[in-house]
Amino acid sequence: PGRGVWQLVLPMCHIGGFQVMMRSLLNENVFVLYSRYQPTRVLNDALTYKVTHISVVDKILSDLIEHDNDKIISQYSCILLGGAALNDKTIRKALRAKAKVFASYGMTETSSMIACAPISRGFDGGLRLLPGYQTRIMRPDNKGVGLLHVMGPGIFKGYLNARASLSADGWFVTGDRAVVDRDGFLFVFERTEDLIISGGENIYPAEVREALLQVPGVSDACVFGTADETWGYRPVAFIQADYSSEAIAHDHEVLGLSEKDTGIHAATCAQEYARMIHKYLEPRMSHLHHPKHIMVVDAFPRTAIGKTDVQALKQLYDRRIDIKSVSLYRVKQPFKTPVKTSQRVVENRESFFVELQDWAGRTGIAECVSFATNWYLPETIEEDYTVVKERIASIIMDERYLHPREVSRSLATFPSLAAYPMAKAAVEPAFWDLYGKIVGKPLCELIGGDAARKTVSGGVVIGIMEDDATVAAVDRAVAAGYTRVKIKISPESALEKVQRIRKKYSELSIFLDANQSFTEEHLDILHKFDALDITCIEEPLDPKYVPIQGEMSLLERLSLLQETLQTPICLDESVVTAQDMEHAMSLANLRCYAVKIAKFGGVQPALDFCAWARDKGIRVWMGGMFDTGVSKRLHAAFETLSWVDLSGDISDYHEYFEYDCAFPPLIMDKGSLHLNEEGYEAGLGCVLNKPYLEKCKLEVTHIVK
């Protein structure tokens, strides 16, 4: 009595924490109580208070080892470990740290621990019962493993308002499977309710978990059963992993394996790492035991006591994105009026739409906005349709994702797709739309925008016309409530029409889009725009022109022009590759960019760029691609981001087409778009208008897993 000091780091609302206090009171010894668990504080206090005992779960033990720079952990007389099956990787670390760890078994109904044993090298899991406790094994199999019943002084009397799990003769039915060997050692396995019966065969999650813990990079694993059409139930695994090169190399060394032995190496995304693990397990595990799905996370959700929150993982699994079919709708729509730019006259818009359907029948949609020819970017609609149909569809149906942000990173692991960002962007946004429907949230909230914002302002794009027709088009836009217009211009007719518009509308925000039609020979015209308070001029310079100063890159020419021009130059076509982007952003005076999500390969890469641009002080706004309500709504969601402060190319579908490919059709209200109308509150806020797609279809493809 009176000897020893406990640290109480487990919550006292759980039996493990409560019993630390009770042991201390009954033994009349000091204990140190924490309102909040911090590993470094716990280790420092162990020295200060000469602590001898601490009760932990695996996560806490792992944390203490990780933060123990001064080898304090070896000074404890007893580290009592419980709460879950032992994690071999943590145990090996503890043994190397010379920690005196005791494995324990118990539960709330047994007043915590009823059996324990010190862990040493070669420890096989056998535990000794505390004095006064008895066990019996009911319905043992041929290995002696059966249902564990216990009796003793710490067993509870029963549940409040429920029948106690007691046998007719008074033994407590634990719900665990166990065996007692001839020397009296108790070996406890998993709970019978966790048993997975697949194709009539018993699968014990602990065995699958043990195999997963041998994989380099895996620090913890959780295995449970899920319904399967063929086998009734199949195991599913979540793994907590660090798949960086340092972690993988360290685990290879600890396990005495080489990369050649396992095929496991550093991965760039969770899906790539999961693919490696599946391949690793194939020769080492039967098909039934092999997890149907392996989901990789950086850290497990934890309960207040630090145990893995299995229910939270099961909920996460239920919200997974698991694609069962991909449908492609390729269409050709005539413009109401041919659109003229400095490069060409466009009479029709060919595009295609992607519809994903998941395991629960929910759908997500996206639009491919590449063009029929490569006048804008190297990709064409024909190439992208083929890439999505023949490559991307099979990839995404073979993967599982926990969040749409994982999709672009996963697709980036396939080198053959590197040249097709617009093909990837025809698919990746559909995952965001689908996930919004899974979790019941609008797209703007998923991407970090202002979820309370109900409308975003738009802007009309006006093609090259005669001066009077251009002014008339602006008149119609202003009358409709737009406060921003973008005017396509060429050197021959730009100045006078813009002067007329500015004189008539002094407060109107005017964007100019030159589509690379000017050269350094037109500097006098470009400089005169400075007097007209133009918001920005998009891509003024012809990339094929060689200026009198000699050959230089287009971006360097734009930077040189910006030095003499007050009107901000906005980049678009001049940036095709990641190298172009890196070069552009190294030029300090080019501070404006028209973001077109398709060019980046999807929502997440575009979000990453916008966040990076914000940090660099670069102004961004959402550009258009003569697109439909599907793509426009995607860009509209980005306008809810706090750092996107200019109106984008978001206009009524009537500006281009007789009908919208989306339902509800995108109709502006006084120059603004209402996001996620009633009945379409989740995801993108629209569905495909399939009757109209049927009328203008070129090709339809359905791909089913």
C-alpha positions in Angstrom: 0.0 0.0 0.0 1.1 3.5 -0.8 3.8 2.4 -3.3 3.9 3.4 -7.0 2.4 6.2 -9.0 -0.1 5.8 -11.8 -0.7 8.2 -14.8 -4.3 8.4 -15.7 -4.5 9.4 -19.4 -7.5 7.3 -20.4 -10.9 9.0 -20.1 -12.7 8.0 -16.9 -15.9 7.6 -18.8 -14.3 4.3 -19.9 -13.7 1.5 -17.6 -9.9 1.4 -18.3 -9.5 5.0 -17.1 -11.9 4.6 -14.2 -10.0 1.6 -12.9 -6.7 3.5 -12.8 -8.4 5.8 -10.2 -9.9 2.9 -8.3 -6.6 1.0 -8.1 -4.9 4.1 -6.8 -7.5 4.8 -4.2 -7.6 1.2 -3.0 -3.8 1.0 -2.9 -3.6 4.4 -1.3 -1.0 5.6 -3.9 -0.7 8.8 -5.9 -2.1 9.1 -9.4 -1.6 11.9 -11.9 -4.8 13.0 -13.7 -4.9 14.7 -17.1 -7.6 16.8 -18.5 -6.0 16.4 -22.0 -3.6 13.8 -23.3 -0.3 15.1 -24.7 2.5 12.5 -25.3 5.4 14.9 -24.5 3.7 16.1 -21.3 3.0 12.5 -20.2 6.7 11.5 -20.7 8.0 14.6 -18.9 5.7 14.0 -16.0 6.8 10.4 -15.8 10.2 11.8 -14.8 8.9 14.6 -12.6 6.6 12.4 -10.5 8.6 9.2 -10.7 5.7 7.4 -12.3 5.7 3.6 -12.2 2.5 2.6 -14.0 0.4 3.7 -16.9 -2.6 2.2 -18.7 -2.7 2.7 -22.5 -4.2 1.6 -25.8 -2.1 0.9 -28.9 -2.4 4.5 -30.2 -1.1 6.0 -27.0 1.8 3.5 -26.7 2.8 4.3 -30.3 2.7 8.0 -29.6 4.8 7.7 -26.5 7.4 5.7 -28.3 7.5 8.2 -31.2 8.0 11.2 -28.8 10.4 9.5 -26.5 13.6 11.2 -27.4 15.1 10.7 -23.9 14.4 7.0 -23.4 12.0 7.7 -20.6 9.6 4.9 -21.6 12.0 2.2 -20.3 11.7 3.6 -16.8 8.1 2.6 -16.3 7.6 -0.5 -14.1 4.5 -1.4 -16.0 2.8 -0.2 -19.2 -0.6 -1.9 -19.2 -1.8 -2.4 -22.8 -5.4 -3.2 -23.7 -8.4 -2.1 -25.6 -7.8 -4.2 -28.8 -5.8 -7.0 -30.4 -2.1 -6.5 -30.2 -0.4 -4.6 -33.0 2.9 -6.5 -33.8 4.6 -3.4 -35.2 3.9 -1.4 -32.0 5.1 -4.3 -29.9 8.3 -4.6 -31.8 9.0 -0.9 -31.3 8.2 -1.2 -27.6 10.6 -4.1 -27.2 13.4 -2.2 -29.0 12.7 0.7 -26.6 13.0 -1.7 -23.7 9.5 -0.9 -22.5 7.9 -3.2 -19.9 4.6 -3.8 -21.6 1.9 -6.1 -20.2 -0.8 -7.4 -22.5 -4.2 -7.5 -20.9 -7.7 -8.7 -21.5 -11.0 -7.4 -20.1 -14.1 -5.3 -20.8 -16.5 -3.0 -19.1 -18.6 -5.9 -18.0 -15.6 -7.5 -16.2 -14.6 -4.2 -14.5 -11.6 -4.0 -16.9 -8.7 -6.3 -16.7 -9.1 -10.0 -15.7 -6.0 -11.5 -17.3 -2.5 -10.2 -18.3 1.0 -11.2 -19.0 4.4 -9.4 -19.6 5.3 -9.1 -23.3 8.8 -10.3 -24.1 10.5 -11.5 -27.3 8.7 -14.7 -28.4 5.5 -13.7 -26.6 2.7 -15.9 -28.1 -0.4 -14.1 -26.6 -1.0 -16.3 -23.6 -2.4 -14.5 -20.6 -2.7 -15.5 -16.9 -6.0 -15.0 -15.1 -6.0 -12.8 -12.0 -6.8 -14.6 -8.8 -10.4 -15.4 -8.3 -11.3 -15.6 -12.0 -12.4 -18.7 -13.9 -12.9 -19.4 -17.6 -14.6 -22.1 -19.7 -14.7 -22.6 -23.5 -18.0 -23.5 -24.9 -18.5 -25.4 -28.2 -14.8 -25.6 -29.1 -13.7 -26.5 -32.6 -11.1 -29.0 -33.5 -8.4 -26.6 -32.3 -10.1 -26.0 -29.0 -11.3 -22.5 -29.9 -14.8 -21.7 -28.8 -16.9 -19.1 -27.0 -15.4 -17.7 -23.8 -17.4 -17.6 -20.6 -15.9 -16.1 -17.4 -16.8 -15.9 -13.7 -15.2 -14.0 -10.9 -15.4 -11.1 -8.4 -15.3 -8.3 -11.0 -18.1 -9.5 -13.2 -21.1 -7.2 -13.4 -24.6 -8.1 -12.2 -26.4 -7.1 -15.4 -27.4 -4.3 -17.8 -29.8 -1.5 -17.1 -33.1 -2.2 -18.9 -31.7 -5.2 -20.8 -31.1 -8.9 -20.3 -27.7 -9.7 -19.1 -25.4 -11.9 -21.2 -25.3 -14.7 -18.6 -25.6 -18.4 -19.1 -28.3 -20.4 -17.3 -25.7 -21.3 -14.6 -24.4 -17.7 -14.1 -21.3 -17.5 -16.3 -20.8 -14.2 -18.3 -20.9 -14.8 -22.0 -18.1 -12.5 -23.3 -18.9 -12.8 -27.0 -15.2 -13.5 -27.7 -13.6 -16.6 -29.1 -10.7 -18.1 -27.1 -8.8 -21.2 -26.2 -7.1 -22.2 -22.9 -4.0 -24.3 -23.3 -2.9 -27.2 -21.1 -0.7 -24.9 -19.0 -3.7 -22.7 -18.2 -2.8 -19.8 -20.5 -5.7 -17.9 -22.0 -5.5 -17.0 -25.7 -8.3 -14.5 -26.8 -9.2 -14.0 -30.5 -11.9 -11.7 -31.9 -15.5 -11.3 -31.0 -18.0 -13.8 -32.5 -20.0 -10.9 -33.9 -17.0 -9.9 -36.0 -16.7 -13.3 -37.6 -17.2 -13.2 -41.4 -18.9 -16.2 -43.0 -18.0 -16.1 -46.7 -19.2 -18.9 -49.0 -19.8 -21.0 -45.9 -16.3 -20.6 -44.6 -15.3 -18.8 -41.4 -12.9 -15.8 -41.9 -11.5 -14.3 -38.8 -10.7 -10.6 -39.2 -7.7 -10.8 -36.8 -5.9 -13.2 -39.2 -6.4 -10.8 -42.1 -5.3 -7.9 -40.0 -2.2 -9.8 -39.0 -1.2 -10.3 -42.6 -1.8 -6.6 -43.4 0.4 -5.5 -40.5 3.3 -7.3 -42.2 3.1 -5.0 -45.2 5.7 -2.2 -45.3 4.2 1.2 -44.5 1.1 -0.2 -42.7 1.0 0.9 -39.1 -2.5 -0.3 -38.3 -5.4 -2.2 -39.9 -9.1 -2.8 -39.3 -11.0 -5.6 -41.0 -14.7 -6.2 -41.1 -17.3 -7.9 -43.3 -19.4 -6.4 -46.1 -22.2 -7.9 -48.2 -21.2 -9.6 -51.4 -23.5 -10.8 -54.2 -21.5 -14.0 -54.8 -20.2 -15.1 -51.4 -22.7 -13.6 -49.0 -20.0 -11.6 -47.2 -16.4 -10.7 -47.9 -13.8 -9.0 -45.7 -13.0 -5.3 -46.3 -9.8 -3.7 -44.9 -8.9 -0.2 -43.8 -5.3 0.4 -43.3 -3.5 3.3 -41.6 -0.4 3.8 -43.6 2.6 6.0 -44.4 3.6 5.1 -47.9 6.5 7.6 -48.2 9.9 6.2 -49.3 11.3 6.8 -45.8 8.5 4.8 -44.1 8.7 2.0 -46.6 12.5 1.7 -46.4 12.3 1.7 -42.6 9.7 -1.1 -42.5 11.6 -3.2 -45.0 14.6 -3.0 -42.7 12.6 -3.8 -39.6 10.9 -6.8 -41.2 14.1 -8.0 -42.8 12.6 -7.8 -46.3 13.6 -6.2 -49.5 11.4 -4.3 -52.0 11.9 -7.3 -54.3 10.4 -9.6 -51.6 7.2 -7.6 -51.2 6.8 -5.5 -54.4 5.9 -2.6 -52.0 7.6 0.7 -52.7 6.8 4.4 -52.2 3.5 5.4 -53.7 2.1 8.7 -54.8 -1.6 8.0 -53.9 -3.7 5.8 -51.7 -5.0 3.9 -54.7 -1.6 3.0 -56.1 -0.5 1.8 -52.6 -3.7 -0.3 -52.3 -2.9 -1.9 -55.7 0.5 -2.9 -54.5 -1.0 -4.5 -51.3 -3.5 -6.5 -53.4 -0.7 -7.8 -55.5 1.4 -8.6 -52.4 -1.4 -10.6 -50.8 -2.4 -12.6 -53.9 0.2 -15.4 -53.5 0.0 -15.2 -49.7 -3.7 -15.5 -49.0 -6.8 -17.4 -50.3 -9.2 -15.6 -52.5 -11.9 -15.6 -49.8 -9.6 -14.2 -47.1 -8.2 -11.6 -49.5 -10.0 -8.3 -48.7 -12.6 -7.3 -51.4 -11.5 -3.7 -51.0 -8.5 -2.1 -49.3 -9.0 1.5 -48.3 -5.9 3.5 -47.3 -6.1 6.4 -44.8 -3.4 8.5 -43.1 -5.0 8.1 -39.7 -7.8 6.1 -38.2 -10.7 7.9 -36.5 -10.4 7.2 -32.7 -12.8 7.0 -29.8 -12.3 9.1 -26.7 -10.2 6.3 -25.2 -7.9 6.2 -28.3 -9.2 2.9 -29.8 -10.0 2.6 -33.5 -13.5 3.8 -34.1 -14.7 0.9 -36.2 -18.2 2.3 -36.6 -16.7 5.5 -38.1 -14.7 3.4 -40.5 -17.8 1.5 -41.5 -19.7 4.8 -42.1 -16.7 6.0 -44.2 -16.9 2.8 -46.2 -20.6 3.2 -46.8 -19.8 6.7 -48.2 -17.1 5.3 -50.5 -17.2 6.2 -54.2 -17.4 2.9 -56.0 -18.2 3.2 -59.7 -20.3 0.4 -61.4 -21.0 2.0 -64.8 -19.8 4.8 -67.0 -22.0 6.3 -69.7 -20.8 8.6 -72.4 -23.1 10.9 -74.5 -21.4 12.5 -77.5 -23.5 15.3 -79.1 -23.3 18.1 -81.7 -25.3 21.3 -81.1 -25.7 24.2 -83.5 -25.1 27.6 -82.2 -28.1 29.9 -82.4 -25.7 32.4 -84.1 -22.3 31.4 -85.3 -19.6 32.6 -82.9 -16.8 34.5 -84.5 -13.4 34.9 -82.8 -10.1 36.3 -84.2 -9.1 32.7 -85.0 -12.2 31.3 -86.7 -16.0 31.2 -87.0 -17.7 28.4 -85.0 -21.1 27.2 -86.1 -21.5 24.0 -84.0 -20.4 22.8 -80.6 -19.4 19.2 -80.4 -18.9 17.8 -76.9 -19.6 14.8 -74.7 -21.0 14.2 -71.3 -20.0 11.6 -68.7 -22.4 10.0 -66.3 -21.1 7.8 -63.5 -23.3 5.4 -61.5 -22.1 4.1 -58.2 -22.8 0.9 -56.3 -26.0 2.4 -54.7 -27.4 3.7 -58.0 -26.5 7.3 -57.4 -25.1 9.3 -60.4 -22.7 12.1 -61.1 -22.1 14.0 -64.3 -19.5 16.1 -66.1 -18.8 17.7 -69.5 -15.9 17.4 -71.8 -15.2 20.8 -73.3 -12.3 20.1 -75.7 -12.9 21.1 -79.3 -13.3 19.2 -82.6 -9.9 20.5 -83.8 -6.7 21.4 -81.9 -6.9 25.2 -82.6 -7.2 25.9 -78.8 -5.2 23.1 -77.2 -3.6 19.9 -78.5 -6.4 17.6 -77.4 -9.5 17.1 -79.5 -13.0 15.8 -78.7 -12.3 12.6 -80.7 -9.1 11.8 -78.8 -10.7 12.5 -75.4 -13.8 10.4 -76.1 -11.5 7.5 -77.0 -9.3 8.0 -74.0 -12.2 8.1 -71.6 -13.9 5.1 -73.2 -10.9 2.8 -73.6 -8.7 3.8 -70.7 -10.1 6.0 -68.0 -13.5 4.1 -67.6 -11.8 0.8 -66.7 -9.4 2.5 -64.3 -12.0 4.3 -62.3 -14.2 1.2 -62.1 -11.3 -0.8 -60.7 -10.6 1.8 -57.9 -12.4 2.9 -54.7 -12.2 6.4 -53.4 -13.1 7.9 -50.0 -13.2 11.5 -51.4 -13.2 13.0 -54.9 -9.9 14.8 -54.1 -8.2 11.4 -54.5 -9.3 10.9 -58.1 -6.9 13.3 -59.9 -4.0 12.0 -57.9 -4.9 8.4 -58.7 -5.2 9.1 -62.5 -1.8 10.9 -62.4 -0.2 7.5 -61.6 -1.0 6.3 -65.2 1.7 7.8 -67.5 -0.4 7.2 -70.6 -2.9 9.8 -69.4 -0.4 12.6 -68.9 -1.1 14.2 -72.3 -4.9 14.2 -71.7 -5.8 16.6 -68.9 -9.1 17.6 -70.6 -10.1 13.9 -70.9 -9.4 13.5 -67.2 -11.4 16.6 -66.5 -14.3 15.1 -68.4 -14.5 12.5 -65.7 -13.1 13.8 -62.4 -15.8 16.5 -61.8 -18.4 13.8 -62.0 -16.9 12.3 -58.9 -17.5 15.6 -57.0 -21.1 15.8 -58.2 -21.7 12.1 -57.2 -20.0 12.6 -53.8 -22.2 15.7 -53.1 -25.2 13.4 -53.5 -23.7 10.8 -51.3 -23.1 13.2 -48.4 -26.0 15.6 -49.2 -23.9 18.7 -49.8 -23.6 21.2 -52.7 -20.5 21.3 -54.7 -19.6 24.8 -53.5 -19.4 23.5 -49.9 -17.3 20.5 -50.9 -14.6 22.7 -52.5 -14.4 25.1 -49.6 -16.6 27.8 -51.0 -19.2 29.9 -49.2 -22.1 27.4 -48.7 -24.4 30.2 -47.6 -23.9 32.0 -50.9 -27.0 31.3 -53.0 -26.1 33.3 -56.2 -23.0 34.2 -58.2 -22.7 36.9 -60.8 -22.1 36.0 -64.5 -20.9 37.7 -67.6 -21.8 37.5 -71.3 -19.3 36.7 -74.0 -19.8 38.6 -77.2 -18.2 37.3 -80.4 -16.6 39.5 -83.1 -19.4 41.5 -84.9 -19.9 44.8 -86.6 -19.7 47.7 -84.2 -23.4 48.4 -84.1 -24.2 44.7 -83.5 -21.6 44.6 -80.7 -23.1 47.6 -79.0 -26.6 46.1 -79.4 -25.4 42.9 -77.8 -24.0 44.8 -74.9 -27.3 46.7 -74.6 -29.2 43.4 -74.3 -26.7 42.1 -71.7 -27.1 45.2 -69.5 -30.8 45.1 -69.8 -30.8 41.5 -68.7 -28.9 42.6 -65.5 -25.3 41.7 -66.4 -22.7 43.9 -64.9 -19.8 42.4 -66.8 -19.3 41.6 -70.5 -16.4 40.0 -72.4 -15.9 41.2 -75.9 -13.9 39.2 -78.5 -11.7 41.6 -80.4 -9.3 41.8 -83.3 -6.9 44.6 -84.2 -9.0 45.8 -87.2 -12.1 46.8 -85.3 -11.5 46.7 -81.5 -10.8 50.3 -80.4 -13.8 52.2 -81.8 -16.4 49.7 -80.6 -14.9 49.5 -77.1 -14.7 53.3 -76.9 -18.4 53.5 -77.8 -19.3 50.9 -75.1 -17.3 52.6 -72.4 -18.8 56.0 -73.2 -22.3 54.5 -73.0 -21.7 52.4 -69.9 -19.2 54.0 -67.5 -19.7 51.5 -64.7 -19.7 48.3 -66.8 -16.9 45.8 -66.2 -15.4 45.2 -69.6 -13.1 42.2 -70.3 -11.5 42.0 -73.7 -10.4 38.7 -75.4 -8.0 39.0 -78.2 -7.4 35.3 -78.8 -3.8 36.0 -79.6 -4.6 38.3 -82.6 -2.4 41.3 -81.9 1.4 41.8 -82.3 3.9 44.3 -81.2 3.0 46.3 -84.3 -0.4 47.1 -82.6 1.1 48.6 -79.5 -0.6 52.0 -80.2 -4.1 50.3 -80.1 -3.3 48.3 -77.0 -2.0 51.4 -75.1 -5.2 53.3 -75.9 -7.2 50.7 -74.0 -5.6 52.0 -70.9 -7.8 55.0 -71.0 -11.0 52.9 -71.1 -10.7 51.3 -67.6 -10.6 47.7 -69.0 -10.7 45.0 -66.3 -8.2 42.9 -68.3 -7.3 41.9 -71.8 -7.0 38.2 -72.4 -4.2 36.8 -74.5 -3.3 39.8 -76.8 -0.2 38.5 -78.6 0.2 36.2 -81.6 2.6 33.4 -80.6 3.8 33.0 -84.2 5.0 36.6 -84.6 8.7 37.4 -84.2 9.1 40.9 -82.7 11.8 43.3 -83.8 13.7 42.6 -80.5 14.3 39.1 -81.8 13.0 35.7 -80.8 11.7 35.2 -77.2 9.1 33.1 -75.6 5.5 34.2 -75.8 5.3 34.6 -72.0 8.4 36.8 -72.0 6.8 38.9 -74.7 3.6 39.3 -72.7 5.7 40.2 -69.6 7.5 42.9 -71.7 4.2 44.2 -72.9 2.8 44.3 -69.4 5.6 46.6 -68.4 4.3 49.3 -70.7 0.5 48.6 -70.3 -1.7 49.6 -67.4 -4.5 47.2 -68.4 -3.8 43.8 -66.8 -2.9 41.1 -69.2 -4.8 37.8 -68.6 -3.3 34.5 -69.5 -5.2 31.6 -71.1 -4.0 29.9 -74.3 -0.4 30.7 -73.7 -0.3 28.3 -70.8 -0.7 24.7 -72.1 1.7 22.6 -69.9 2.8 22.6 -66.3 6.1 24.0 -67.4 4.3 26.9 -69.1 2.5 27.6 -65.8 5.7 27.5 -63.9 7.4 29.9 -66.3 4.4 32.2 -66.3 4.2 32.5 -62.6 8.0 33.2 -62.4 7.3 36.5 -64.3 6.2 38.8 -61.5 4.2 41.2 -63.5 1.8 38.6 -65.1 -0.8 38.6 -62.3 -4.1 37.5 -63.9 -5.3 34.1 -65.1 -8.6 32.8 -66.7 -9.1 29.5 -65.0 -10.7 26.8 -67.1 -11.0 23.7 -65.0 -10.6 21.3 -67.9 -7.1 22.6 -68.7 -6.0 21.6 -65.2 -7.4 18.1 -65.4 -10.3 18.5 -63.0 -11.6 20.2 -59.9 -8.8 19.3 -57.4 -5.9 20.4 -59.6 -7.8 23.6 -60.4 -8.4 24.1 -56.6 -4.7 23.6 -55.9 -3.8 26.2 -58.5 -6.3 28.7 -57.3 -5.0 28.4 -53.7 -1.5 28.7 -54.9 -2.4 31.8 -57.0 -4.1 33.4 -54.0 -0.9 32.9 -51.9 1.1 34.5 -54.8 -1.3 37.5 -55.1 -2.4 36.4 -58.6 -6.0 37.3 -59.6 -8.1 34.5 -61.0 -11.5 34.3 -62.6 -13.5 31.5 -64.3 -13.3 31.4 -68.0 -15.7 29.7 -70.5 -15.4 27.3 -73.4 -18.7 27.8 -75.3 -20.0 25.2 -72.8 -23.4 24.1 -71.5 -25.1 24.3 -68.1 -23.1 21.3 -66.8 -19.7 23.0 -67.2 -21.0 26.4 -66.3 -22.4 25.3 -63.0 -19.0 23.7 -62.2 -17.3 27.1 -62.8 -20.0 28.9 -60.9 -19.3 26.9 -57.8 -15.7 28.1 -57.9 -17.0 31.7 -57.8 -18.0 31.0 -54.2 -14.3 30.7 -53.2 -13.3 33.8 -51.3 -10.3 34.6 -53.6 -12.3 34.4 -56.9 -13.5 38.1 -56.9 -14.2 38.7 -60.6 -17.3 37.5 -62.5 -16.7 34.7 -64.8 -18.0 33.5 -68.3 -21.3 32.3 -66.8 -24.3 33.2 -68.9 -27.8 32.0 -69.8 -27.8 29.0 -72.1 -29.8 31.0 -74.6 -26.7 33.0 -75.4 -25.5 30.0 -77.4 -28.1 27.3 -77.8 -31.8 26.7 -78.3 -31.8 24.1 -75.5 -29.5 23.3 -72.5 -28.0 19.8 -72.1 -28.7 20.1 -68.4 -31.9 20.1 -66.4 -32.9 22.5 -64.9 -31.6 24.6 -67.7 -29.1 27.3 -66.8 -31.1 30.6 -66.8 -29.6 33.7 -65.3 -31.7 36.0 -63.1 -30.7 39.7 -63.5 -27.2 38.6 -64.5 -26.8 36.2 -61.6 -27.1 32.4 -61.3 -29.0 30.7 -58.4 -27.0 27.8 -57.2 -28.5 24.4 -56.3 -32.2 25.2 -56.9 -34.9 23.4 -54.9 -34.8 19.7 -55.7 -31.2 19.9 -56.7 -29.5 20.9 -53.5 -26.7 18.4 -53.6 -23.6 18.2 -55.9 -23.5 20.2 -59.1 -27.2 21.1 -59.0 -28.4 19.5 -62.3 -28.9 16.3 -64.2 -28.5 15.5 -67.9 -31.4 16.5 -70.2 -31.4 13.1 -71.9 -34.4 13.7 -74.2 -32.5 16.6 -75.7 -29.2 14.6 -75.8 -31.1 11.9 -77.8 -32.0 14.4 -80.4 -28.5 15.8 -81.0 -26.5 12.6 -80.2 -23.5 11.5 -82.3 -22.6 8.4 -80.2 -23.6 6.9 -76.9 -21.5 4.3 -75.0 -22.4 2.4 -71.8 -19.6 0.6 -70.0 -20.6 -1.7 -67.1 -18.3 -3.3 -64.5 
